[in-house]
């Protein structure tokens, strides 16, 4: 955002920098996840803003009954404007039960000066397919 103030023929211009962290893609888990396999939740983020920013991100996995089976958070420092980054959360071992049913992966972010909170969350369905090795 740029503000220009003109008083008595004098011009004062101030540019306001902004951070706009976006959750772009939940890469892992994929659509089908086998039980007893280790999964490393992986998410791609972008800073669509005009300023370098820090943000916290949360990742969760919930079963079809909306019970929380996994939760992790991490801090990303000094993400440049226009930059993309891929982040891996702590790994999780897929539990047996509720096979072939839809689970939900969710990711969200928070940056103090985020200019567009609409793109700060994403959910993705996946299935616990009930076999592994």
VOBARO-295749 format. One record per atom (N, C-alpha, C): residue in one letter; atom name; x, y, z. Coordinates in steps of 0.02 Angstrom, whole numbers. Example, Ala and Ser with C-alpha at 12.3 -4.5 7.8 and 13.67 -1.06 7.14 Angstrom:
VOBARO-295749
<zavex code="A" site="N" u="660" v="-284" w="390"/>
<zavex code="A" site="CA" u="615" v="-225" w="390"/>
<zavex code="A" site="C" u="660" v="-165" w="390"/>
<zavex code="S" site="N" u="642" v="-112" w="354"/>
<zavex code="S" site="CA" u="684" v="-53" w="357"/>
<zavex code="S" site="C" u="645" v="2" w="394"/>
This chain:
VOBARO-295749
<zavex code="X" site="N" u="43" v="-58" w="0"/>
<zavex code="X" site="CA" u="0" v="0" w="0"/>
<zavex code="X" site="C" u="45" v="61" w="0"/>
<zavex code="X" site="N" u="27" v="111" w="-39"/>
<zavex code="X" site="CA" u="65" v="173" w="-42"/>
<zavex code="X" site="C" u="18" v="231" w="-28"/>
<zavex code="X" site="N" u="40" v="274" w="17"/>
<zavex code="X" site="CA" u="0" v="333" w="35"/>
<zavex code="X" site="C" u="39" v="395" w="16"/>
<zavex code="X" site="N" u="5" v="441" w="-18"/>
<zavex code="X" site="CA" u="36" v="504" w="-36"/>
<zavex code="X" site="C" u="-5" v="560" w="-4"/>
<zavex code="X" site="N" u="28" v="604" w="32"/>
<zavex code="X" site="CA" u="-4" v="660" w="65"/>
<zavex code="X" site="C" u="24" v="724" w="36"/>
<zavex code="X" site="N" u="-19" v="767" w="11"/>
<zavex code="X" site="CA" u="3" v="831" w="-17"/>
<zavex code="X" site="C" u="-26" v="887" w="25"/>
<zavex code="X" site="N" u="18" v="929" w="54"/>
<zavex code="X" site="CA" u="-1" v="986" w="94"/>
<zavex code="X" site="C" u="35" v="1047" w="69"/>
<zavex code="X" site="N" u="-1" v="1098" w="53"/>
<zavex code="X" site="CA" u="28" v="1163" w="33"/>
<zavex code="X" site="C" u="83" v="1155" w="-18"/>
<zavex code="X" site="N" u="71" v="1110" w="-69"/>
<zavex code="X" site="CA" u="120" v="1102" w="-122"/>
<zavex code="X" site="C" u="177" v="1055" w="-106"/>
<zavex code="X" site="N" u="181" v="1028" w="-45"/>
<zavex code="X" site="CA" u="233" v="981" w="-26"/>
<zavex code="X" site="C" u="205" v="910" w="-29"/>
<zavex code="X" site="N" u="245" v="863" w="-51"/>
<zavex code="X" site="CA" u="222" v="794" w="-57"/>
<zavex code="X" site="C" u="261" v="750" w="-9"/>
<zavex code="X" site="N" u="225" v="708" w="27"/>
<zavex code="X" site="CA" u="255" v="660" w="72"/>
<zavex code="X" site="C" u="229" v="592" w="52"/>
<zavex code="X" site="N" u="274" v="546" w="35"/>
<zavex code="X" site="CA" u="254" v="480" w="12"/>
<zavex code="X" site="C" u="281" v="428" w="59"/>
<zavex code="X" site="N" u="238" v="381" w="79"/>
<zavex code="X" site="CA" u="258" v="328" w="124"/>
<zavex code="X" site="C" u="234" v="262" w="96"/>
<zavex code="X" site="N" u="278" v="214" w="90"/>
<zavex code="X" site="CA" u="259" v="147" w="67"/>
<zavex code="X" site="C" u="253" v="102" w="128"/>
<zavex code="X" site="N" u="199" v="64" w="130"/>
<zavex code="X" site="CA" u="189" v="17" w="184"/>
<zavex code="X" site="C" u="204" v="-53" w="159"/>
<zavex code="X" site="N" u="252" v="-85" w="188"/>
<zavex code="X" site="CA" u="269" v="-153" w="169"/>
<zavex code="X" site="C" u="220" v="-201" w="202"/>
<zavex code="X" site="N" u="210" v="-258" w="170"/>
<zavex code="X" site="CA" u="163" v="-307" w="196"/>
<zavex code="X" site="C" u="190" v="-378" w="186"/>
<zavex code="X" site="N" u="172" v="-421" w="232"/>
<zavex code="X" site="CA" u="186" v="-492" w="226"/>
<zavex code="X" site="C" u="121" v="-525" w="208"/>
<zavex code="X" site="N" u="122" v="-572" w="161"/>
<zavex code="X" site="CA" u="63" v="-610" w="142"/>
<zavex code="X" site="C" u="84" v="-683" w="134"/>
<zavex code="X" site="N" u="85" v="-720" w="189"/>
<zavex code="X" site="CA" u="105" v="-790" w="187"/>
<zavex code="X" site="C" u="45" v="-832" w="165"/>
<zavex code="X" site="N" u="56" v="-875" w="116"/>
<zavex code="X" site="CA" u="3" v="-916" w="88"/>
<zavex code="X" site="C" u="21" v="-990" w="95"/>
<zavex code="X" site="N" u="-29" v="-1030" w="116"/>
<zavex code="X" site="CA" u="-21" v="-1103" w="113"/>
<zavex code="X" site="C" u="-39" v="-1122" w="42"/>
<zavex code="X" site="N" u="11" v="-1145" w="4"/>
<zavex code="X" site="CA" u="0" v="-1160" w="-67"/>
<zavex code="X" site="C" u="-24" v="-1232" w="-80"/>
<zavex code="X" site="N" u="11" v="-1280" w="-51"/>
<zavex code="X" site="CA" u="-4" v="-1350" w="-65"/>
<zavex code="X" site="C" u="15" v="-1394" w="-5"/>
<zavex code="X" site="N" u="-29" v="-1439" w="13"/>
<zavex code="X" site="CA" u="-10" v="-1493" w="60"/>
<zavex code="X" site="C" u="14" v="-1550" w="16"/>
<zavex code="X" site="N" u="80" v="-1560" w="14"/>
<zavex code="X" site="CA" u="110" v="-1610" w="-29"/>
<zavex code="X" site="C" u="104" v="-1680" w="0"/>
<zavex code="X" site="N" u="115" v="-1686" w="65"/>
<zavex code="X" site="CA" u="111" v="-1751" w="100"/>
<zavex code="X" site="C" u="70" v="-1739" w="164"/>
<zavex code="X" site="N" u="19" v="-1780" w="177"/>
<zavex code="X" site="CA" u="6" v="-1845" w="148"/>
<zavex code="X" site="C" u="-25" v="-1839" w="79"/>
<zavex code="X" site="N" u="-15" v="-1893" w="39"/>
<zavex code="X" site="CA" u="-48" v="-1899" w="-25"/>
<zavex code="X" site="C" u="-119" v="-1921" w="-15"/>
<zavex code="X" site="N" u="-152" v="-1943" w="-68"/>
<zavex code="X" site="CA" u="-223" v="-1962" w="-61"/>
<zavex code="X" site="C" u="-232" v="-2028" w="-23"/>
<zavex code="X" site="N" u="-192" v="-2079" w="-40"/>
<zavex code="X" site="CA" u="-196" v="-2144" w="-6"/>
<zavex code="X" site="C" u="-135" v="-2153" w="38"/>
<zavex code="X" site="N" u="-146" v="-2169" w="102"/>
<zavex code="X" site="CA" u="-91" v="-2178" w="150"/>
<zavex code="X" site="C" u="-100" v="-2246" w="183"/>
<zavex code="X" site="N" u="-49" v="-2289" w="178"/>
<zavex code="X" site="CA" u="-52" v="-2356" w="206"/>
<zavex code="X" site="C" u="-36" v="-2355" w="281"/>
<zavex code="X" site="N" u="-70" v="-2398" w="319"/>
<zavex code="X" site="CA" u="-56" v="-2402" w="391"/>
<zavex code="X" site="C" u="15" v="-2429" w="403"/>
<zavex code="X" site="N" u="41" v="-2412" w="460"/>
<zavex code="X" site="CA" u="108" v="-2431" w="484"/>
<zavex code="X" site="C" u="164" v="-2398" w="445"/>
<zavex code="X" site="N" u="149" v="-2355" w="397"/>
<zavex code="X" site="CA" u="200" v="-2318" w="361"/>
<zavex code="X" site="C" u="214" v="-2253" w="396"/>
<zavex code="X" site="N" u="277" v="-2230" w="393"/>
<zavex code="X" site="CA" u="295" v="-2165" w="420"/>
<zavex code="X" site="C" u="280" v="-2112" w="367"/>
<zavex code="X" site="N" u="246" v="-2060" w="387"/>
<zavex code="X" site="CA" u="228" v="-2005" w="343"/>
<zavex code="X" site="C" u="259" v="-1941" w="371"/>
<zavex code="X" site="N" u="291" v="-1902" w="328"/>
<zavex code="X" site="CA" u="318" v="-1837" w="348"/>
<zavex code="X" site="C" u="275" v="-1783" w="316"/>
<zavex code="X" site="N" u="227" v="-1755" w="353"/>
<zavex code="X" site="CA" u="185" v="-1702" w="325"/>
<zavex code="X" site="C" u="229" v="-1646" w="295"/>
<zavex code="X" site="N" u="214" v="-1628" w="233"/>
<zavex code="X" site="CA" u="254" v="-1580" w="196"/>
<zavex code="X" site="C" u="208" v="-1530" w="163"/>
<zavex code="X" site="N" u="225" v="-1465" w="171"/>
<zavex code="X" site="CA" u="182" v="-1411" w="146"/>
<zavex code="X" site="C" u="225" v="-1360" w="109"/>
<zavex code="X" site="N" u="197" v="-1331" w="56"/>
<zavex code="X" site="CA" u="230" v="-1278" w="20"/>
<zavex code="X" site="C" u="196" v="-1211" w="37"/>
<zavex code="X" site="N" u="237" v="-1161" w="53"/>
<zavex code="X" site="CA" u="213" v="-1094" w="71"/>
<zavex code="X" site="C" u="243" v="-1043" w="23"/>
<zavex code="X" site="N" u="209" v="-986" w="17"/>
<zavex code="X" site="CA" u="235" v="-929" w="-21"/>
<zavex code="X" site="C" u="225" v="-865" w="19"/>
<zavex code="X" site="N" u="271" v="-818" w="9"/>
<zavex code="X" site="CA" u="261" v="-750" w="35"/>
<zavex code="X" site="C" u="243" v="-707" w="-25"/>
<zavex code="X" site="N" u="179" v="-692" w="-31"/>
<zavex code="X" site="CA" u="154" v="-652" w="-87"/>
<zavex code="X" site="C" u="158" v="-578" w="-74"/>
<zavex code="X" site="N" u="184" v="-559" w="-15"/>
<zavex code="X" site="CA" u="188" v="-489" w="5"/>
<zavex code="X" site="C" u="250" v="-453" w="-22"/>
<zavex code="X" site="N" u="259" v="-393" w="4"/>
<zavex code="X" site="CA" u="314" v="-350" w="-19"/>
<zavex code="X" site="C" u="369" v="-343" w="33"/>
<zavex code="X" site="N" u="364" v="-380" w="89"/>
<zavex code="X" site="CA" u="414" v="-374" w="142"/>
<zavex code="X" site="C" u="433" v="-443" w="166"/>
<zavex code="X" site="N" u="494" v="-449" w="192"/>
<zavex code="X" site="CA" u="517" v="-511" w="223"/>
<zavex code="X" site="C" u="477" v="-523" w="287"/>
<zavex code="X" site="N" u="459" v="-586" w="299"/>
<zavex code="X" site="CA" u="418" v="-599" w="358"/>
<zavex code="X" site="C" u="434" v="-664" w="392"/>
<zavex code="X" site="N" u="414" v="-668" w="455"/>
<zavex code="X" site="CA" u="418" v="-728" w="496"/>
<zavex code="X" site="C" u="347" v="-752" w="506"/>
<zavex code="X" site="N" u="338" v="-818" w="510"/>
<zavex code="X" site="CA" u="271" v="-844" w="523"/>
<zavex code="X" site="C" u="274" v="-910" w="559"/>
<zavex code="X" site="N" u="221" v="-927" w="594"/>
<zavex code="X" site="CA" u="213" v="-992" w="626"/>
<zavex code="X" site="C" u="163" v="-1031" w="584"/>
<zavex code="X" site="N" u="174" v="-1096" w="578"/>
<zavex code="X" site="CA" u="130" v="-1139" w="541"/>
<zavex code="X" site="C" u="110" v="-1199" w="584"/>
<zavex code="X" site="N" u="48" v="-1222" w="577"/>
<zavex code="X" site="CA" u="22" v="-1279" w="613"/>
<zavex code="X" site="C" u="-2" v="-1331" w="563"/>
<zavex code="X" site="N" u="9" v="-1394" w="580"/>
<zavex code="X" site="CA" u="-13" v="-1450" w="538"/>
<zavex code="X" site="C" u="-50" v="-1499" w="582"/>
<zavex code="X" site="N" u="-107" v="-1524" w="559"/>
<zavex code="X" site="CA" u="-144" v="-1574" w="597"/>
<zavex code="X" site="C" u="-174" v="-1626" w="550"/>
<zavex code="X" site="N" u="-183" v="-1686" w="578"/>
<zavex code="X" site="CA" u="-216" v="-1741" w="542"/>
<zavex code="X" site="C" u="-272" v="-1766" w="586"/>
<zavex code="X" site="N" u="-332" v="-1771" w="557"/>
<zavex code="X" site="CA" u="-391" v="-1792" w="595"/>
<zavex code="X" site="C" u="-424" v="-1851" w="560"/>
<zavex code="X" site="N" u="-453" v="-1896" w="601"/>
<zavex code="X" site="CA" u="-487" v="-1955" w="574"/>
<zavex code="X" site="C" u="-558" v="-1936" w="552"/>
<zavex code="X" site="N" u="-596" v="-1983" w="524"/>
<zavex code="X" site="CA" u="-663" v="-1967" w="500"/>
<zavex code="X" site="C" u="-711" v="-1944" w="555"/>
<zavex code="X" site="N" u="-695" v="-1959" w="618"/>
<zavex code="X" site="CA" u="-737" v="-1936" w="674"/>
<zavex code="X" site="C" u="-713" v="-1869" w="702"/>
<zavex code="X" site="N" u="-666" v="-1838" w="667"/>
<zavex code="X" site="CA" u="-637" v="-1773" w="686"/>
<zavex code="X" site="C" u="-593" v="-1778" w="748"/>
<zavex code="X" site="N" u="-569" v="-1838" w="764"/>
<zavex code="X" site="CA" u="-523" v="-1845" w="820"/>
<zavex code="X" site="C" u="-453" v="-1827" w="796"/>
<zavex code="X" site="N" u="-417" v="-1790" w="837"/>
<zavex code="X" site="CA" u="-350" v="-1768" w="819"/>
<zavex code="X" site="C" u="-300" v="-1824" w="831"/>
<zavex code="X" site="N" u="-265" v="-1845" w="777"/>
<zavex code="X" site="CA" u="-214" v="-1898" w="782"/>
<zavex code="X" site="C" u="-144" v="-1871" w="777"/>
<zavex code="X" site="N" u="-136" v="-1811" w="751"/>
<zavex code="X" site="CA" u="-68" v="-1783" w="742"/>
<zavex code="X" site="C" u="-74" v="-1707" w="743"/>
<zavex code="X" site="N" u="-24" v="-1676" w="775"/>
<zavex code="X" site="CA" u="-21" v="-1603" w="775"/>
<zavex code="X" site="C" u="52" v="-1582" w="783"/>
<zavex code="X" site="N" u="74" v="-1533" w="745"/>
<zavex code="X" site="CA" u="141" v="-1506" w="750"/>
<zavex code="X" site="C" u="140" v="-1434" w="728"/>
<zavex code="X" site="N" u="188" v="-1395" w="752"/>
<zavex code="X" site="CA" u="194" v="-1326" w="729"/>
<zavex code="X" site="C" u="268" v="-1309" w="722"/>
<zavex code="X" site="N" u="282" v="-1259" w="682"/>
<zavex code="X" site="CA" u="351" v="-1237" w="674"/>
<zavex code="X" site="C" u="352" v="-1164" w="654"/>
<zavex code="X" site="N" u="410" v="-1133" w="665"/>
<zavex code="X" site="CA" u="420" v="-1063" w="649"/>
<zavex code="X" site="C" u="464" v="-1058" w="587"/>
<zavex code="X" site="N" u="445" v="-1016" w="540"/>
<zavex code="X" site="CA" u="486" v="-1001" w="481"/>
<zavex code="X" site="C" u="509" v="-929" w="487"/>
<zavex code="X" site="N" u="574" v="-919" w="481"/>
<zavex code="X" site="CA" u="605" v="-853" w="490"/>
<zavex code="X" site="C" u="627" v="-823" w="424"/>
<zavex code="X" site="N" u="619" v="-759" w="417"/>
<zavex code="X" site="CA" u="649" v="-718" w="363"/>
<zavex code="X" site="C" u="631" v="-743" w="293"/>
<zavex code="X" site="N" u="567" v="-755" w="280"/>
<zavex code="X" site="CA" u="545" v="-775" w="214"/>
<zavex code="X" site="C" u="541" v="-713" w="170"/>
<zavex code="X" site="N" u="580" v="-711" w="117"/>
<zavex code="X" site="CA" u="584" v="-653" w="74"/>
<zavex code="X" site="C" u="520" v="-643" w="34"/>
<zavex code="X" site="N" u="506" v="-581" w="14"/>
<zavex code="X" site="CA" u="448" v="-569" w="-28"/>
<zavex code="X" site="C" u="455" v="-606" w="-95"/>
<zavex code="X" site="N" u="402" v="-637" w="-117"/>
<zavex code="X" site="CA" u="403" v="-675" w="-179"/>
<zavex code="X" site="C" u="433" v="-744" w="-173"/>
<zavex code="X" site="N" u="456" v="-763" w="-114"/>
<zavex code="X" site="CA" u="489" v="-827" w="-105"/>
<zavex code="X" site="C" u="439" v="-883" w="-92"/>
<zavex code="X" site="N" u="459" v="-944" w="-111"/>
<zavex code="X" site="CA" u="422" v="-1005" w="-95"/>
<zavex code="X" site="C" u="467" v="-1048" w="-52"/>
<zavex code="X" site="N" u="437" v="-1087" w="-8"/>
<zavex code="X" site="CA" u="477" v="-1134" w="32"/>
<zavex code="X" site="C" u="435" v="-1196" w="45"/>
<zavex code="X" site="N" u="469" v="-1252" w="49"/>
<zavex code="X" site="CA" u="437" v="-1315" w="66"/>
<zavex code="X" site="C" u="461" v="-1335" w="136"/>
<zavex code="X" site="N" u="413" v="-1352" w="180"/>
<zavex code="X" site="CA" u="428" v="-1366" w="249"/>
<zavex code="X" site="C" u="405" v="-1437" w="266"/>
<zavex code="X" site="N" u="447" v="-1473" w="302"/>
<zavex code="X" site="CA" u="429" v="-1540" w="327"/>
<zavex code="X" site="C" u="418" v="-1536" w="402"/>
<zavex code="X" site="N" u="361" v="-1561" w="424"/>
<zavex code="X" site="CA" u="345" v="-1565" w="494"/>
<zavex code="X" site="C" u="372" v="-1631" w="522"/>
<zavex code="X" site="N" u="366" v="-1641" w="587"/>
<zavex code="X" site="CA" u="388" v="-1703" w="619"/>
<zavex code="X" site="C" u="348" v="-1762" w="590"/>
<zavex code="X" site="N" u="382" v="-1818" w="577"/>
<zavex code="X" site="CA" u="349" v="-1876" w="547"/>
<zavex code="X" site="C" u="298" v="-1907" w="594"/>
<zavex code="X" site="N" u="254" v="-1945" w="565"/>
<zavex code="X" site="CA" u="197" v="-1976" w="600"/>
<zavex code="X" site="C" u="187" v="-2046" w="572"/>
<zavex code="X" site="N" u="175" v="-2094" w="615"/>
<zavex code="X" site="CA" u="161" v="-2162" w="592"/>
<zavex code="X" site="C" u="86" v="-2172" w="588"/>
<zavex code="X" site="N" u="64" v="-2193" w="529"/>
<zavex code="X" site="CA" u="-7" v="-2201" w="516"/>
<zavex code="X" site="C" u="-34" v="-2258" w="560"/>
<zavex code="X" site="N" u="-88" v="-2244" w="594"/>
<zavex code="X" site="CA" u="-118" v="-2293" w="641"/>
<zavex code="X" site="C" u="-171" v="-2335" w="606"/>
<zavex code="X" site="N" u="-180" v="-2398" w="629"/>
<zavex code="X" site="CA" u="-233" v="-2439" w="601"/>
<zavex code="X" site="C" u="-301" v="-2415" w="625"/>
<zavex code="X" site="N" u="-352" v="-2432" w="588"/>
<zavex code="X" site="CA" u="-420" v="-2415" w="607"/>
<zavex code="X" site="C" u="-451" v="-2367" w="558"/>
<zavex code="X" site="N" u="-517" v="-2369" w="553"/>
<zavex code="X" site="CA" u="-555" v="-2325" w="509"/>
<zavex code="X" site="C" u="-528" v="-2329" w="437"/>
<zavex code="X" site="N" u="-515" v="-2391" w="414"/>
<zavex code="X" site="CA" u="-486" v="-2402" w="348"/>
<zavex code="X" site="C" u="-534" v="-2380" w="293"/>
<zavex code="X" site="N" u="-506" v="-2357" w="241"/>
<zavex code="X" site="CA" u="-541" v="-2335" w="180"/>
<zavex code="X" site="C" u="-588" v="-2276" w="192"/>
<zavex code="X" site="N" u="-582" v="-2245" w="248"/>
<zavex code="X" site="CA" u="-623" v="-2186" w="261"/>
<zavex code="X" site="C" u="-581" v="-2123" w="252"/>
<zavex code="X" site="N" u="-615" v="-2068" w="243"/>
<zavex code="X" site="CA" u="-581" v="-2004" w="229"/>
<zavex code="X" site="C" u="-557" v="-1971" w="293"/>
<zavex code="X" site="N" u="-492" v="-1956" w="295"/>
<zavex code="X" site="CA" u="-460" v="-1917" w="348"/>
<zavex code="X" site="C" u="-449" v="-1847" w="320"/>
<zavex code="X" site="N" u="-428" v="-1801" w="364"/>
<zavex code="X" site="CA" u="-416" v="-1732" w="342"/>
<zavex code="X" site="C" u="-349" v="-1707" w="366"/>
<zavex code="X" site="N" u="-309" v="-1682" w="320"/>
<zavex code="X" site="CA" u="-247" v="-1646" w="336"/>
<zavex code="X" site="C" u="-263" v="-1572" w="334"/>
<zavex code="X" site="N" u="-241" v="-1534" w="384"/>
<zavex code="X" site="CA" u="-254" v="-1462" w="387"/>
<zavex code="X" site="C" u="-189" v="-1426" w="402"/>
<zavex code="X" site="N" u="-180" v="-1369" w="370"/>
<zavex code="X" site="CA" u="-122" v="-1327" w="383"/>
<zavex code="X" site="C" u="-145" v="-1255" w="387"/>
<zavex code="X" site="N" u="-115" v="-1218" w="433"/>
<zavex code="X" site="CA" u="-130" v="-1146" w="439"/>
<zavex code="X" site="C" u="-67" v="-1108" w="458"/>
<zavex code="X" site="N" u="-68" v="-1043" w="446"/>
<zavex code="X" site="CA" u="-11" v="-1000" w="462"/>
<zavex code="X" site="C" u="-35" v="-938" w="500"/>
<zavex code="X" site="N" u="13" v="-907" w="533"/>
<zavex code="X" site="CA" u="0" v="-842" w="565"/>
<zavex code="X" site="C" u="63" v="-800" w="560"/>
<zavex code="X" site="N" u="56" v="-741" w="531"/>
<zavex code="X" site="CA" u="110" v="-691" w="529"/>
<zavex code="X" site="C" u="81" v="-627" w="559"/>
<zavex code="X" site="N" u="118" v="-594" w="601"/>
<zavex code="X" site="CA" u="94" v="-535" w="637"/>
<zavex code="X" site="C" u="66" v="-483" w="589"/>
<zavex code="X" site="N" u="100" v="-470" w="535"/>
<zavex code="X" site="CA" u="78" v="-417" w="490"/>
<zavex code="X" site="C" u="48" v="-444" w="425"/>
<zavex code="X" site="N" u="18" v="-504" w="427"/>
<zavex code="X" site="CA" u="-10" v="-534" w="367"/>
<zavex code="X" site="C" u="-65" v="-491" w="338"/>
<zavex code="X" site="N" u="-57" v="-473" w="274"/>
<zavex code="X" site="CA" u="-104" v="-428" w="242"/>
<zavex code="X" site="C" u="-164" v="-463" w="210"/>
<zavex code="X" site="N" u="-162" v="-530" w="207"/>
<zavex code="X" site="CA" u="-217" v="-566" w="174"/>
<zavex code="X" site="C" u="-228" v="-633" w="209"/>
<zavex code="X" site="N" u="-264" v="-634" w="264"/>
<zavex code="X" site="CA" u="-273" v="-696" w="302"/>
<zavex code="X" site="C" u="-317" v="-748" w="267"/>
<zavex code="X" site="N" u="-349" v="-731" w="212"/>
<zavex code="X" site="CA" u="-392" v="-778" w="176"/>
<zavex code="X" site="C" u="-353" v="-838" w="151"/>
<zavex code="X" site="N" u="-289" v="-829" w="133"/>
<zavex code="X" site="CA" u="-250" v="-884" w="105"/>
<zavex code="X" site="C" u="-206" v="-918" w="158"/>
<zavex code="X" site="N" u="-223" v="-912" w="221"/>
<zavex code="X" site="CA" u="-181" v="-939" w="275"/>
<zavex code="X" site="C" u="-200" v="-1009" w="297"/>
<zavex code="X" site="N" u="-251" v="-1040" w="268"/>
<zavex code="X" site="CA" u="-271" v="-1107" w="288"/>
<zavex code="X" site="C" u="-285" v="-1150" w="226"/>
<zavex code="X" site="N" u="-275" v="-1215" w="235"/>
<zavex code="X" site="CA" u="-291" v="-1263" w="182"/>
<zavex code="X" site="C" u="-307" v="-1330" w="214"/>
<zavex code="X" site="N" u="-354" v="-1366" w="185"/>
<zavex code="X" site="CA" u="-368" v="-1435" w="206"/>
<zavex code="X" site="C" u="-364" v="-1480" w="145"/>
<zavex code="X" site="N" u="-350" v="-1544" w="158"/>
<zavex code="X" site="CA" u="-343" v="-1593" w="105"/>
<zavex code="X" site="C" u="-367" v="-1660" w="131"/>
<zavex code="X" site="N" u="-412" v="-1693" w="94"/>
<zavex code="X" site="CA" u="-434" v="-1760" w="116"/>
<zavex code="X" site="C" u="-381" v="-1813" w="97"/>
<zavex code="X" site="N" u="-378" v="-1866" w="138"/>
<zavex code="X" site="CA" u="-338" v="-1924" w="120"/>
<zavex code="X" site="C" u="-370" v="-1986" w="151"/>
<zavex code="X" site="N" u="-350" v="-2045" w="128"/>
<zavex code="X" site="CA" u="-379" v="-2107" w="153"/>
<zavex code="X" site="C" u="-326" v="-2150" w="186"/>
<zavex code="X" site="N" u="-344" v="-2180" w="242"/>
<zavex code="X" site="CA" u="-304" v="-2232" w="275"/>
<zavex code="X" site="C" u="-324" v="-2297" w="241"/>
<zavex code="X" site="N" u="-282" v="-2324" w="196"/>
<zavex code="X" site="CA" u="-304" v="-2379" w="153"/>
<zavex code="X" site="C" u="-297" v="-2448" w="185"/>
<zavex code="X" site="N" u="-270" v="-2452" w="245"/>
<zavex code="X" site="CA" u="-275" v="-2514" w="282"/>
<zavex code="X" site="C" u="-225" v="-2568" w="265"/>
<zavex code="X" site="N" u="-172" v="-2552" w="231"/>
<zavex code="X" site="CA" u="-119" v="-2601" w="221"/>
<zavex code="X" site="C" u="-52" v="-2564" w="220"/>
<zavex code="X" site="N" u="-2" v="-2597" w="237"/>
<zavex code="X" site="CA" u="63" v="-2565" w="239"/>
<zavex code="X" site="C" u="118" v="-2617" w="244"/>
<zavex code="X" site="N" u="177" v="-2594" w="263"/>
<zavex code="X" site="CA" u="231" v="-2642" w="268"/>
<zavex code="X" site="C" u="290" v="-2613" w="304"/>
